[in-house]
Amino acid sequence: MNNEEAGTEEQSSKRNIWNLVLGLVFLGYGSFRLYQKMESSDSDTFGIILAIAFIIFGIYDLYKYFTGK
């Protein structure tokens, strides 16, 4: 194994594919739920907060994936 292969393996191990998948899932689900909560006539504060938390966690997972942390 030469240095290029070792560098590629090290870089790919830093980028966890689950961070990408979960980030996209949480971002999509949180956005969908927030849209639903905003369109409904009743005000469900806990649901809105939970949807925003999903969006933030999805953004954080995507940040971790793209920065390689």
C-alpha positions, 0 to 999 in steps of 0.5 A, a space after each residue: 500500500 502506497 501513501 496515496 492509498 493510505 491517505 485516501 483510506 484515512 480521509 474516507 474513514 473520517 467521512 462517516 456516510 451515516 452523518 450524510 444519510 442521517 443529516 439528510 433524513 433529519 433535515 427533510 423530516 424536520 422541514 416537512 413537519 415544520 411545514 405541516 405545523 405552520 400550515 395547521 390552524 392550531 398552535 402546537 409549540 412543542 411540535 414546532 420546537 421539535 421540528 426545529 430541533 430535527 432541522 438543527 440536528 440535520 444541519 449539524 450532521 451534514 456539517 460533521 460530514 463535510 468537515 470530516 470531523 
